[in-house]
Amino acid sequence: MPNFNSLPARLQVLLGRTPENNKPKMGHVYWFNYQVLNSMFAKHNLAIVEMRTNYFWAKAPILGDVIKFLTKLMPNIFALSFVVKLEKKK
C-alpha cells in the first residue's frame, strides 16, 4: 500500500503536483498512511505480524542506511509504501 504521507508525496503536494501513486487511472483508489492502516487493522481485530517498507535512496551508501533507520522510527514520514503480514488477534 502506498503511503500518501511520505516525505516525497508531501513535497509533490507542496509543489502543486499530485503524488505519482495517486494520479487518476494510474495509481491506487485509496490513500493510506500508517495511522489509517493501524486503525483499520484494529477495527477488524488484526495484528501486524511482519511489516516491510519501501523507502527512497535505499541503495545509496550511508544515506540509505540513515533513511532506513528513520523509516523504522517514523514510517508515516519516510516509508514510501507498506507491505504487511497480518493475523487475526486471539
PyMOL Python script that loads the backbone (N, CA, C, O; Angstrom):
from pymol import cmd

cmd.read_pdbstr("""\
ATOM      1  N   MET A   1       0.830  -1.161   0.000  1.00  0.00           N
ATOM      2  CA  MET A   1       0.000   0.000   0.000  1.00  0.00           C
ATOM      3  C   MET A   1       0.883   1.236   0.000  1.00  0.00           C
ATOM      4  O   MET A   1       1.793   1.342   0.822  1.00  0.00           O
ATOM      5  N   PRO A   2       0.632   2.162  -0.899  1.00  0.00           N
ATOM      6  CA  PRO A   2       1.450   3.372  -0.901  1.00  0.00           C
ATOM      7  C   PRO A   2       1.123   4.247   0.309  1.00  0.00           C
ATOM      8  O   PRO A   2      -0.006   4.251   0.799  1.00  0.00           O
ATOM      9  N   ASN A   3       2.099   4.969   0.770  1.00  0.00           N
ATOM     10  CA  ASN A   3       1.941   5.869   1.912  1.00  0.00           C
ATOM     11  C   ASN A   3       1.796   7.289   1.387  1.00  0.00           C
ATOM     12  O   ASN A   3       2.767   7.884   0.920  1.00  0.00           O
ATOM     13  N   PHE A   4       0.600   7.827   1.463  1.00  0.00           N
ATOM     14  CA  PHE A   4       0.352   9.175   0.961  1.00  0.00           C
ATOM     15  C   PHE A   4       1.085  10.226   1.789  1.00  0.00           C
ATOM     16  O   PHE A   4       1.355  11.318   1.289  1.00  0.00           O
ATOM     17  N   ASN A   5       1.410   9.920   3.038  1.00  0.00           N
ATOM     18  CA  ASN A   5       2.080  10.890   3.908  1.00  0.00           C
ATOM     19  C   ASN A   5       3.597  10.860   3.808  1.00  0.00           C
ATOM     20  O   ASN A   5       4.271  11.557   4.567  1.00  0.00           O
ATOM     21  N   SER A   6       4.150  10.079   2.901  1.00  0.00           N
ATOM     22  CA  SER A   6       5.611  10.011   2.804  1.00  0.00           C
ATOM     23  C   SER A   6       6.180  11.378   2.439  1.00  0.00           C
ATOM     24  O   SER A   6       5.495  12.212   1.846  1.00  0.00           O
ATOM     25  N   LEU A   7       7.420  11.589   2.796  1.00  0.00           N
ATOM     26  CA  LEU A   7       8.078  12.861   2.516  1.00  0.00           C
ATOM     27  C   LEU A   7       8.043  13.219   1.027  1.00  0.00           C
ATOM     28  O   LEU A   7       7.730  14.362   0.694  1.00  0.00           O
ATOM     29  N   PRO A   8       8.354  12.280   0.114  1.00  0.00           N
ATOM     30  CA  PRO A   8       8.261  12.629  -1.309  1.00  0.00           C
ATOM     31  C   PRO A   8       6.839  13.028  -1.730  1.00  0.00           C
ATOM     32  O   PRO A   8       6.671  13.965  -2.510  1.00  0.00           O
ATOM     33  N   ALA A   9       5.824  12.335  -1.225  1.00  0.00           N
ATOM     34  CA  ALA A   9       4.442  12.701  -1.565  1.00  0.00           C
ATOM     35  C   ALA A   9       4.105  14.089  -1.026  1.00  0.00           C
ATOM     36  O   ALA A   9       3.446  14.872  -1.709  1.00  0.00           O
ATOM     37  N   ARG A  10       4.550  14.402   0.192  1.00  0.00           N
ATOM     38  CA  ARG A  10       4.298  15.731   0.768  1.00  0.00           C
ATOM     39  C   ARG A  10       4.973  16.817  -0.059  1.00  0.00           C
ATOM     40  O   ARG A  10       4.391  17.876  -0.294  1.00  0.00           O
ATOM     41  N   LEU A  11       6.201  16.555  -0.498  1.00  0.00           N
ATOM     42  CA  LEU A  11       6.908  17.542  -1.317  1.00  0.00           C
ATOM     43  C   LEU A  11       6.207  17.752  -2.656  1.00  0.00           C
ATOM     44  O   LEU A  11       6.125  18.879  -3.144  1.00  0.00           O
ATOM     45  N   GLN A  12       5.706  16.681  -3.244  1.00  0.00           N
ATOM     46  CA  GLN A  12       4.983  16.804  -4.506  1.00  0.00           C
ATOM     47  C   GLN A  12       3.729  17.658  -4.329  1.00  0.00           C
ATOM     48  O   GLN A  12       3.410  18.479  -5.190  1.00  0.00           O
ATOM     49  N   VAL A  13       3.013  17.469  -3.211  1.00  0.00           N
ATOM     50  CA  VAL A  13       1.817  18.269  -2.932  1.00  0.00           C
ATOM     51  C   VAL A  13       2.204  19.730  -2.728  1.00  0.00           C
ATOM     52  O   VAL A  13       1.532  20.626  -3.239  1.00  0.00           O
ATOM     53  N   LEU A  14       3.290  19.979  -1.981  1.00  0.00           N
ATOM     54  CA  LEU A  14       3.745  21.354  -1.765  1.00  0.00           C
ATOM     55  C   LEU A  14       4.106  22.050  -3.074  1.00  0.00           C
ATOM     56  O   LEU A  14       3.962  23.266  -3.200  1.00  0.00           O
ATOM     57  N   LEU A  15       4.572  21.275  -4.040  1.00  0.00           N
ATOM     58  CA  LEU A  15       4.922  21.832  -5.343  1.00  0.00           C
ATOM     59  C   LEU A  15       3.717  21.906  -6.278  1.00  0.00           C
ATOM     60  O   LEU A  15       3.855  22.245  -7.453  1.00  0.00           O
ATOM     61  N   GLY A  16       2.533  21.585  -5.746  1.00  0.00           N
ATOM     62  CA  GLY A  16       1.310  21.677  -6.537  1.00  0.00           C
ATOM     63  C   GLY A  16       1.066  20.494  -7.444  1.00  0.00           C
ATOM     64  O   GLY A  16       0.249  20.580  -8.361  1.00  0.00           O
ATOM     65  N   ARG A  17       1.751  19.394  -7.212  1.00  0.00           N
ATOM     66  CA  ARG A  17       1.595  18.198  -8.038  1.00  0.00           C
ATOM     67  C   ARG A  17       0.810  17.130  -7.280  1.00  0.00           C
ATOM     68  O   ARG A  17       0.785  17.109  -6.050  1.00  0.00           O
ATOM     69  N   THR A  18       0.176  16.253  -8.039  1.00  0.00           N
ATOM     70  CA  THR A  18      -0.472  15.089  -7.451  1.00  0.00           C
ATOM     71  C   THR A  18       0.597  14.030  -7.261  1.00  0.00           C
ATOM     72  O   THR A  18       1.337  13.738  -8.201  1.00  0.00           O
ATOM     73  N   PRO A  19       0.706  13.434  -6.058  1.00  0.00           N
ATOM     74  CA  PRO A  19       1.702  12.377  -5.863  1.00  0.00           C
ATOM     75  C   PRO A  19       1.555  11.284  -6.921  1.00  0.00           C
ATOM     76  O   PRO A  19       0.443  10.908  -7.294  1.00  0.00           O
ATOM     77  N   GLU A  20       2.683  10.787  -7.392  1.00  0.00           N
ATOM     78  CA  GLU A  20       2.699   9.865  -8.529  1.00  0.00           C
ATOM     79  C   GLU A  20       1.842   8.625  -8.350  1.00  0.00           C
ATOM     80  O   GLU A  20       1.315   8.104  -9.333  1.00  0.00           O
ATOM     81  N   ASN A  21       1.685   8.133  -7.119  1.00  0.00           N
ATOM     82  CA  ASN A  21       0.851   6.943  -6.887  1.00  0.00           C
ATOM     83  C   ASN A  21      -0.633   7.266  -6.831  1.00  0.00           C
ATOM     84  O   ASN A  21      -1.449   6.361  -6.658  1.00  0.00           O
ATOM     85  N   ASN A  22      -1.002   8.523  -6.971  1.00  0.00           N
ATOM     86  CA  ASN A  22      -2.397   8.914  -6.782  1.00  0.00           C
ATOM     87  C   ASN A  22      -2.990   9.636  -7.980  1.00  0.00           C
ATOM     88  O   ASN A  22      -3.994  10.336  -7.841  1.00  0.00           O
ATOM     89  N   LYS A  23      -2.391   9.480  -9.146  1.00  0.00           N
ATOM     90  CA  LYS A  23      -2.937  10.098 -10.345  1.00  0.00           C
ATOM     91  C   LYS A  23      -4.099   9.246 -10.861  1.00  0.00           C
ATOM     92  O   LYS A  23      -4.043   8.019 -10.782  1.00  0.00           O
ATOM     93  N   PRO A  24      -5.148   9.881 -11.388  1.00  0.00           N
ATOM     94  CA  PRO A  24      -6.305   9.132 -11.884  1.00  0.00           C
ATOM     95  C   PRO A  24      -5.910   8.061 -12.887  1.00  0.00           C
ATOM     96  O   PRO A  24      -5.111   8.305 -13.792  1.00  0.00           O
ATOM     97  N   LYS A  25      -6.464   6.898 -12.722  1.00  0.00           N
ATOM     98  CA  LYS A  25      -6.284   5.737 -13.601  1.00  0.00           C
ATOM     99  C   LYS A  25      -4.834   5.248 -13.677  1.00  0.00           C
ATOM    100  O   LYS A  25      -4.514   4.414 -14.524  1.00  0.00           O
ATOM    101  N   MET A  26      -3.962   5.746 -12.813  1.00  0.00           N
ATOM    102  CA  MET A  26      -2.572   5.306 -12.826  1.00  0.00           C
ATOM    103  C   MET A  26      -2.143   4.784 -11.465  1.00  0.00           C
ATOM    104  O   MET A  26      -1.168   4.040 -11.363  1.00  0.00           O
ATOM    105  N   GLY A  27      -2.846   5.160 -10.446  1.00  0.00           N
ATOM    106  CA  GLY A  27      -2.402   4.842  -9.102  1.00  0.00           C
ATOM    107  C   GLY A  27      -3.404   3.992  -8.352  1.00  0.00           C
ATOM    108  O   GLY A  27      -4.039   3.100  -8.915  1.00  0.00           O
ATOM    109  N   HIS A  28      -3.525   4.278  -7.110  1.00  0.00           N
ATOM    110  CA  HIS A  28      -4.365   3.497  -6.222  1.00  0.00           C
ATOM    111  C   HIS A  28      -5.681   4.215  -5.931  1.00  0.00           C
ATOM    112  O   HIS A  28      -5.765   5.440  -6.019  1.00  0.00           O
ATOM    113  N   VAL A  29      -6.690   3.448  -5.590  1.00  0.00           N
ATOM    114  CA  VAL A  29      -8.014   4.006  -5.325  1.00  0.00           C
ATOM    115  C   VAL A  29      -8.045   4.718  -3.977  1.00  0.00           C
ATOM    116  O   VAL A  29      -8.667   5.772  -3.849  1.00  0.00           O
ATOM    117  N   TYR A  30      -7.386   4.159  -2.981  1.00  0.00           N
ATOM    118  CA  TYR A  30      -7.408   4.724  -1.633  1.00  0.00           C
ATOM    119  C   TYR A  30      -6.040   5.258  -1.249  1.00  0.00           C
ATOM    120  O   TYR A  30      -5.011   4.721  -1.660  1.00  0.00           O
ATOM    121  N   TRP A  31      -6.041   6.305  -0.467  1.00  0.00           N
ATOM    122  CA  TRP A  31      -4.809   6.877   0.056  1.00  0.00           C
ATOM    123  C   TRP A  31      -4.685   6.458   1.504  1.00  0.00           C
ATOM    124  O   TRP A  31      -5.607   6.674   2.291  1.00  0.00           O
ATOM    125  N   PHE A  32      -3.570   5.866   1.868  1.00  0.00           N
ATOM    126  CA  PHE A  32      -3.351   5.382   3.218  1.00  0.00           C
ATOM    127  C   PHE A  32      -2.154   6.067   3.851  1.00  0.00           C
ATOM    128  O   PHE A  32      -1.296   6.629   3.170  1.00  0.00           O
ATOM    129  N   ASN A  33      -2.125   6.003   5.156  1.00  0.00           N
ATOM    130  CA  ASN A  33      -0.915   6.315   5.905  1.00  0.00           C
ATOM    131  C   ASN A  33      -0.848   5.289   7.037  1.00  0.00           C
ATOM    132  O   ASN A  33      -1.764   4.484   7.209  1.00  0.00           O
ATOM    133  N   TYR A  34       0.214   5.323   7.787  1.00  0.00           N
ATOM    134  CA  TYR A  34       0.441   4.304   8.814  1.00  0.00           C
ATOM    135  C   TYR A  34      -0.676   4.289   9.867  1.00  0.00           C
ATOM    136  O   TYR A  34      -1.123   3.216  10.273  1.00  0.00           O
ATOM    137  N   GLN A  35      -1.128   5.459  10.309  1.00  0.00           N
ATOM    138  CA  GLN A  35      -2.177   5.518  11.319  1.00  0.00           C
ATOM    139  C   GLN A  35      -3.507   4.974  10.799  1.00  0.00           C
ATOM    140  O   GLN A  35      -4.215   4.273  11.522  1.00  0.00           O
ATOM    141  N   VAL A  36      -3.846   5.291   9.563  1.00  0.00           N
ATOM    142  CA  VAL A  36      -5.097   4.789   8.975  1.00  0.00           C
ATOM    143  C   VAL A  36      -5.064   3.268   8.885  1.00  0.00           C
ATOM    144  O   VAL A  36      -6.045   2.601   9.213  1.00  0.00           O
ATOM    145  N   LEU A  37      -3.935   2.721   8.440  1.00  0.00           N
ATOM    146  CA  LEU A  37      -3.816   1.265   8.356  1.00  0.00           C
ATOM    147  C   LEU A  37      -3.969   0.616   9.727  1.00  0.00           C
ATOM    148  O   LEU A  37      -4.718  -0.350   9.877  1.00  0.00           O
ATOM    149  N   ASN A  38      -3.266   1.138  10.720  1.00  0.00           N
ATOM    150  CA  ASN A  38      -3.366   0.566  12.068  1.00  0.00           C
ATOM    151  C   ASN A  38      -4.788   0.648  12.603  1.00  0.00           C
ATOM    152  O   ASN A  38      -5.255  -0.280  13.263  1.00  0.00           O
ATOM    153  N   SER A  39      -5.467   1.727  12.331  1.00  0.00           N
ATOM    154  CA  SER A  39      -6.856   1.879  12.769  1.00  0.00           C
ATOM    155  C   SER A  39      -7.761   0.845  12.090  1.00  0.00           C
ATOM    156  O   SER A  39      -8.612   0.237  12.739  1.00  0.00           O
ATOM    157  N   MET A  40      -7.571   0.651  10.782  1.00  0.00           N
ATOM    158  CA  MET A  40      -8.358  -0.355  10.057  1.00  0.00           C
ATOM    159  C   MET A  40      -8.082  -1.755  10.590  1.00  0.00           C
ATOM    160  O   MET A  40      -9.003  -2.551  10.773  1.00  0.00           O
ATOM    161  N   PHE A  41      -6.811  -2.052  10.836  1.00  0.00           N
ATOM    162  CA  PHE A  41      -6.457  -3.375  11.338  1.00  0.00           C
ATOM    163  C   PHE A  41      -7.076  -3.618  12.708  1.00  0.00           C
ATOM    164  O   PHE A  41      -7.613  -4.697  12.962  1.00  0.00           O
ATOM    165  N   ALA A  42      -7.007  -2.636  13.586  1.00  0.00           N
ATOM    166  CA  ALA A  42      -7.572  -2.772  14.936  1.00  0.00           C
ATOM    167  C   ALA A  42      -9.085  -2.968  14.863  1.00  0.00           C
ATOM    168  O   ALA A  42      -9.644  -3.790  15.589  1.00  0.00           O
ATOM    169  N   LYS A  43      -9.734  -2.224  14.000  1.00  0.00           N
ATOM    170  CA  LYS A  43     -11.194  -2.328  13.841  1.00  0.00           C
ATOM    171  C   LYS A  43     -11.620  -3.738  13.437  1.00  0.00           C
ATOM    172  O   LYS A  43     -12.702  -4.196  13.804  1.00  0.00           O
ATOM    173  N   HIS A  44     -10.771  -4.414  12.687  1.00  0.00           N
ATOM    174  CA  HIS A  44     -11.089  -5.761  12.197  1.00  0.00           C
ATOM    175  C   HIS A  44     -10.342  -6.850  12.961  1.00  0.00           C
ATOM    176  O   HIS A  44     -10.237  -7.992  12.514  1.00  0.00           O
ATOM    177  N   ASN A  45      -9.826  -6.458  14.132  1.00  0.00           N
ATOM    178  CA  ASN A  45      -9.176  -7.401  15.043  1.00  0.00           C
ATOM    179  C   ASN A  45      -7.977  -8.112  14.399  1.00  0.00           C
ATOM    180  O   ASN A  45      -7.791  -9.319  14.559  1.00  0.00           O
ATOM    181  N   LEU A  46      -7.175  -7.338  13.671  1.00  0.00           N
ATOM    182  CA  LEU A  46      -5.994  -7.873  13.007  1.00  0.00           C
ATOM    183  C   LEU A  46      -4.733  -7.267  13.621  1.00  0.00           C
ATOM    184  O   LEU A  46      -4.725  -6.107  14.035  1.00  0.00           O
ATOM    185  N   ALA A  47      -3.689  -8.053  13.671  1.00  0.00           N
ATOM    186  CA  ALA A  47      -2.407  -7.591  14.208  1.00  0.00           C
ATOM    187  C   ALA A  47      -1.327  -7.742  13.146  1.00  0.00           C
ATOM    188  O   ALA A  47      -1.337  -8.696  12.369  1.00  0.00           O
ATOM    189  N   ILE A  48      -0.398  -6.796  13.121  1.00  0.00           N
ATOM    190  CA  ILE A  48       0.723  -6.874  12.196  1.00  0.00           C
ATOM    191  C   ILE A  48       1.735  -7.886  12.729  1.00  0.00           C
ATOM    192  O   ILE A  48       2.254  -7.738  13.836  1.00  0.00           O
ATOM    193  N   VAL A  49       2.006  -8.906  11.935  1.00  0.00           N
ATOM    194  CA  VAL A  49       2.989  -9.919  12.286  1.00  0.00           C
ATOM    195  C   VAL A  49       4.355  -9.516  11.723  1.00  0.00           C
ATOM    196  O   VAL A  49       5.390  -9.702  12.362  1.00  0.00           O
ATOM    197  N   GLU A  50       4.326  -8.968  10.527  1.00  0.00           N
ATOM    198  CA  GLU A  50       5.558  -8.547   9.870  1.00  0.00           C
ATOM    199  C   GLU A  50       5.225  -7.363   8.971  1.00  0.00           C
ATOM    200  O   GLU A  50       4.171  -7.322   8.337  1.00  0.00           O
ATOM    201  N   MET A  51       6.144  -6.400   8.929  1.00  0.00           N
ATOM    202  CA  MET A  51       5.947  -5.252   8.043  1.00  0.00           C
ATOM    203  C   MET A  51       7.267  -4.940   7.342  1.00  0.00           C
ATOM    204  O   MET A  51       8.329  -4.901   7.962  1.00  0.00           O
ATOM    205  N   ARG A  52       7.170  -4.725   6.062  1.00  0.00           N
ATOM    206  CA  ARG A  52       8.316  -4.280   5.271  1.00  0.00           C
ATOM    207  C   ARG A  52       7.940  -2.947   4.648  1.00  0.00           C
ATOM    208  O   ARG A  52       6.777  -2.688   4.338  1.00  0.00           O
ATOM    209  N   THR A  53       8.935  -2.125   4.475  1.00  0.00           N
ATOM    210  CA  THR A  53       8.691  -0.820   3.880  1.00  0.00           C
ATOM    211  C   THR A  53       9.607  -0.603   2.687  1.00  0.00           C
ATOM    212  O   THR A  53      10.676  -1.202   2.576  1.00  0.00           O
ATOM    213  N   ASN A  54       9.166   0.250   1.825  1.00  0.00           N
ATOM    214  CA  ASN A  54       9.962   0.693   0.694  1.00  0.00           C
ATOM    215  C   ASN A  54      10.310   2.141   1.013  1.00  0.00           C
ATOM    216  O   ASN A  54       9.441   2.910   1.425  1.00  0.00           O
ATOM    217  N   TYR A  55      11.553   2.517   0.831  1.00  0.00           N
ATOM    218  CA  TYR A  55      11.948   3.885   1.158  1.00  0.00           C
ATOM    219  C   TYR A  55      12.896   4.416   0.093  1.00  0.00           C
ATOM    220  O   TYR A  55      13.565   3.652  -0.603  1.00  0.00           O
ATOM    221  N   PHE A  56      12.941   5.728  -0.018  1.00  0.00           N
ATOM    222  CA  PHE A  56      13.771   6.353  -1.043  1.00  0.00           C
ATOM    223  C   PHE A  56      15.244   6.299  -0.666  1.00  0.00           C
ATOM    224  O   PHE A  56      15.601   6.219   0.510  1.00  0.00           O
ATOM    225  N   TRP A  57      16.086   6.343  -1.684  1.00  0.00           N
ATOM    226  CA  TRP A  57      17.545   6.278  -1.554  1.00  0.00           C
ATOM    227  C   TRP A  57      18.016   5.008  -0.854  1.00  0.00           C
ATOM    228  O   TRP A  57      19.032   5.030  -0.159  1.00  0.00           O
ATOM    229  N   ALA A  58      17.309   3.925  -1.022  1.00  0.00           N
ATOM    230  CA  ALA A  58      17.641   2.664  -0.355  1.00  0.00           C
ATOM    231  C   ALA A  58      19.022   2.143  -0.741  1.00  0.00           C
ATOM    232  O   ALA A  58      19.703   1.529   0.081  1.00  0.00           O
ATOM    233  N   LYS A  59      19.437   2.377  -1.968  1.00  0.00           N
ATOM    234  CA  LYS A  59      20.715   1.831  -2.440  1.00  0.00           C
ATOM    235  C   LYS A  59      21.884   2.788  -2.253  1.00  0.00           C
ATOM    236  O   LYS A  59      23.027   2.442  -2.552  1.00  0.00           O
ATOM    237  N   ALA A  60      21.603   3.977  -1.766  1.00  0.00           N
ATOM    238  CA  ALA A  60      22.681   4.959  -1.587  1.00  0.00           C
ATOM    239  C   ALA A  60      23.534   4.590  -0.373  1.00  0.00           C
ATOM    240  O   ALA A  60      22.997   4.317   0.701  1.00  0.00           O
ATOM    241  N   PRO A  61      24.851   4.581  -0.536  1.00  0.00           N
ATOM    242  CA  PRO A  61      25.708   4.282   0.610  1.00  0.00           C
ATOM    243  C   PRO A  61      25.508   5.322   1.708  1.00  0.00           C
ATOM    244  O   PRO A  61      25.367   6.510   1.418  1.00  0.00           O
ATOM    245  N   ILE A  62      25.495   4.902   2.918  1.00  0.00           N
ATOM    246  CA  ILE A  62      25.348   5.696   4.140  1.00  0.00           C
ATOM    247  C   ILE A  62      23.979   6.371   4.208  1.00  0.00           C
ATOM    248  O   ILE A  62      23.236   6.145   5.164  1.00  0.00           O
ATOM    249  N   LEU A  63      23.630   7.190   3.220  1.00  0.00           N
ATOM    250  CA  LEU A  63      22.330   7.866   3.242  1.00  0.00           C
ATOM    251  C   LEU A  63      21.189   6.853   3.263  1.00  0.00           C
ATOM    252  O   LEU A  63      20.188   7.062   3.949  1.00  0.00           O
ATOM    253  N   GLY A  64      21.331   5.760   2.520  1.00  0.00           N
ATOM    254  CA  GLY A  64      20.311   4.707   2.517  1.00  0.00           C
ATOM    255  C   GLY A  64      20.136   4.101   3.898  1.00  0.00           C
ATOM    256  O   GLY A  64      19.012   3.806   4.305  1.00  0.00           O
ATOM    257  N   ASP A  65      21.233   3.911   4.627  1.00  0.00           N
ATOM    258  CA  ASP A  65      21.158   3.367   5.988  1.00  0.00           C
ATOM    259  C   ASP A  65      20.470   4.349   6.937  1.00  0.00           C
ATOM    260  O   ASP A  65      19.710   3.946   7.817  1.00  0.00           O
ATOM    261  N   VAL A  66      20.745   5.629   6.747  1.00  0.00           N
ATOM    262  CA  VAL A  66      20.107   6.664   7.580  1.00  0.00           C
ATOM    263  C   VAL A  66      18.604   6.689   7.324  1.00  0.00           C
ATOM    264  O   VAL A  66      17.813   6.725   8.266  1.00  0.00           O
ATOM    265  N   ILE A  67      18.203   6.669   6.042  1.00  0.00           N
ATOM    266  CA  ILE A  67      16.777   6.685   5.703  1.00  0.00           C
ATOM    267  C   ILE A  67      16.094   5.408   6.207  1.00  0.00           C
ATOM    268  O   ILE A  67      14.954   5.462   6.669  1.00  0.00           O
ATOM    269  N   LYS A  68      16.772   4.275   6.122  1.00  0.00           N
ATOM    270  CA  LYS A  68      16.207   3.017   6.632  1.00  0.00           C
ATOM    271  C   LYS A  68      15.944   3.128   8.133  1.00  0.00           C
ATOM    272  O   LYS A  68      14.888   2.713   8.610  1.00  0.00           O
ATOM    273  N   PHE A  69      16.897   3.685   8.877  1.00  0.00           N
ATOM    274  CA  PHE A  69      16.740   3.883  10.322  1.00  0.00           C
ATOM    275  C   PHE A  69      15.570   4.829  10.605  1.00  0.00           C
ATOM    276  O   PHE A  69      14.744   4.550  11.475  1.00  0.00           O
ATOM    277  N   LEU A  70      15.497   5.935   9.884  1.00  0.00           N
ATOM    278  CA  LEU A  70      14.407   6.896  10.077  1.00  0.00           C
ATOM    279  C   LEU A  70      13.055   6.293   9.716  1.00  0.00           C
ATOM    280  O   LEU A  70      12.041   6.612  10.336  1.00  0.00           O
ATOM    281  N   THR A  71      13.045   5.415   8.706  1.00  0.00           N
ATOM    282  CA  THR A  71      11.797   4.758   8.303  1.00  0.00           C
ATOM    283  C   THR A  71      11.276   3.859   9.421  1.00  0.00           C
ATOM    284  O   THR A  71      10.066   3.774   9.635  1.00  0.00           O
ATOM    285  N   LYS A  72      12.174   3.192  10.130  1.00  0.00           N
ATOM    286  CA  LYS A  72      11.745   2.348  11.259  1.00  0.00           C
ATOM    287  C   LYS A  72      11.204   3.196  12.402  1.00  0.00           C
ATOM    288  O   LYS A  72      10.253   2.801  13.076  1.00  0.00           O
ATOM    289  N   LEU A  73      11.811   4.365  12.623  1.00  0.00           N
ATOM    290  CA  LEU A  73      11.356   5.261  13.688  1.00  0.00           C
ATOM    291  C   LEU A  73      10.053   5.976  13.342  1.00  0.00           C
ATOM    292  O   LEU A  73       9.155   6.098  14.175  1.00  0.00           O
ATOM    293  N   MET A  74       9.967   6.445  12.101  1.00  0.00           N
ATOM    294  CA  MET A  74       8.819   7.246  11.675  1.00  0.00           C
ATOM    295  C   MET A  74       8.314   6.777  10.313  1.00  0.00           C
ATOM    296  O   MET A  74       8.516   7.458   9.308  1.00  0.00           O
ATOM    297  N   PRO A  75       7.659   5.618  10.274  1.00  0.00           N
ATOM    298  CA  PRO A  75       7.226   5.076   8.987  1.00  0.00           C
ATOM    299  C   PRO A  75       6.241   5.969   8.244  1.00  0.00           C
ATOM    300  O   PRO A  75       6.189   5.948   7.015  1.00  0.00           O
ATOM    301  N   ASN A  76       5.465   6.749   8.978  1.00  0.00           N
ATOM    302  CA  ASN A  76       4.468   7.593   8.328  1.00  0.00           C
ATOM    303  C   ASN A  76       5.112   8.683   7.472  1.00  0.00           C
ATOM    304  O   ASN A  76       4.486   9.178   6.535  1.00  0.00           O
ATOM    305  N   ILE A  77       6.338   9.059   7.778  1.00  0.00           N
ATOM    306  CA  ILE A  77       7.011  10.112   7.024  1.00  0.00           C
ATOM    307  C   ILE A  77       7.966   9.551   5.980  1.00  0.00           C
ATOM    308  O   ILE A  77       8.028  10.062   4.862  1.00  0.00           O
ATOM    309  N   PHE A  78       8.699   8.525   6.324  1.00  0.00           N
ATOM    310  CA  PHE A  78       9.775   8.071   5.449  1.00  0.00           C
ATOM    311  C   PHE A  78       9.451   6.845   4.594  1.00  0.00           C
ATOM    312  O   PHE A  78      10.137   6.613   3.599  1.00  0.00           O
ATOM    313  N   ALA A  79       8.447   6.062   4.938  1.00  0.00           N
ATOM    314  CA  ALA A  79       8.108   4.886   4.126  1.00  0.00           C
ATOM    315  C   ALA A  79       7.328   5.319   2.895  1.00  0.00           C
ATOM    316  O   ALA A  79       6.362   6.075   2.996  1.00  0.00           O
ATOM    317  N   LEU A  80       7.750   4.839   1.738  1.00  0.00           N
ATOM    318  CA  LEU A  80       7.007   5.109   0.506  1.00  0.00           C
ATOM    319  C   LEU A  80       5.800   4.187   0.392  1.00  0.00           C
ATOM    320  O   LEU A  80       4.765   4.562  -0.159  1.00  0.00           O
ATOM    321  N   SER A  81       5.948   2.983   0.917  1.00  0.00           N
ATOM    322  CA  SER A  81       4.854   2.014   0.880  1.00  0.00           C
ATOM    323  C   SER A  81       5.051   0.998   1.997  1.00  0.00           C
ATOM    324  O   SER A  81       6.132   0.874   2.573  1.00  0.00           O
ATOM    325  N   PHE A  82       3.973   0.277   2.281  1.00  0.00           N
ATOM    326  CA  PHE A  82       3.978  -0.738   3.335  1.00  0.00           C
ATOM    327  C   PHE A  82       3.543  -2.066   2.744  1.00  0.00           C
ATOM    328  O   PHE A  82       2.624  -2.127   1.926  1.00  0.00           O
ATOM    329  N   VAL A  83       4.208  -3.123   3.164  1.00  0.00           N
ATOM    330  CA  VAL A  83       3.777  -4.483   2.864  1.00  0.00           C
ATOM    331  C   VAL A  83       3.647  -5.145   4.226  1.00  0.00           C
ATOM    332  O   VAL A  83       4.627  -5.255   4.963  1.00  0.00           O
ATOM    333  N   VAL A  84       2.446  -5.585   4.559  1.00  0.00           N
ATOM    334  CA  VAL A  84       2.219  -6.135   5.890  1.00  0.00           C
ATOM    335  C   VAL A  84       1.680  -7.554   5.820  1.00  0.00           C
ATOM    336  O   VAL A  84       0.938  -7.929   4.913  1.00  0.00           O
ATOM    337  N   LYS A  85       2.082  -8.313   6.805  1.00  0.00           N
ATOM    338  CA  LYS A  85       1.533  -9.656   7.004  1.00  0.00           C
ATOM    339  C   LYS A  85       0.710  -9.545   8.285  1.00  0.00           C
ATOM    340  O   LYS A  85       1.209  -9.107   9.321  1.00  0.00           O
ATOM    341  N   LEU A  86      -0.544  -9.945   8.199  1.00  0.00           N
ATOM    342  CA  LEU A  86      -1.480  -9.794   9.308  1.00  0.00           C
ATOM    343  C   LEU A  86      -1.941 -11.154   9.817  1.00  0.00           C
ATOM    344  O   LEU A  86      -1.889 -12.163   9.113  1.00  0.00           O
ATOM    345  N   GLU A  87      -2.391 -11.141  11.057  1.00  0.00           N
ATOM    346  CA  GLU A  87      -3.055 -12.323  11.598  1.00  0.00           C
ATOM    347  C   GLU A  87      -4.201 -11.853  12.486  1.00  0.00           C
ATOM    348  O   GLU A  87      -4.170 -10.763  13.055  1.00  0.00           O
ATOM    349  N   LYS A  88      -5.193 -12.696  12.583  1.00  0.00           N
ATOM    350  CA  LYS A  88      -6.353 -12.403  13.418  1.00  0.00           C
ATOM    351  C   LYS A  88      -5.902 -12.467  14.886  1.00  0.00           C
ATOM    352  O   LYS A  88      -5.227 -13.413  15.293  1.00  0.00           O
ATOM    353  N   LYS A  89      -6.283 -11.448  15.677  1.00  0.00           N
ATOM    354  CA  LYS A  89      -5.951 -11.464  17.100  1.00  0.00           C
ATOM    355  C   LYS A  89      -6.775 -12.534  17.789  1.00  0.00           C
ATOM    356  O   LYS A  89      -7.910 -12.824  17.410  1.00  0.00           O
ATOM    357  N   LYS A  90      -6.166 -13.111  18.816  1.00  0.00           N
ATOM    358  CA  LYS A  90      -6.865 -14.186  19.547  1.00  0.00           C
ATOM    359  C   LYS A  90      -7.729 -13.626  20.630  1.00  0.00           C
ATOM    360  O   LYS A  90      -8.389 -14.380  21.345  1.00  0.00           O
TER     361      LYS A  90
END
""", "prot")
cmd.dss("prot")
cmd.show_as("cartoon", "prot")
cmd.util.cbc("prot")
cmd.orient("prot")
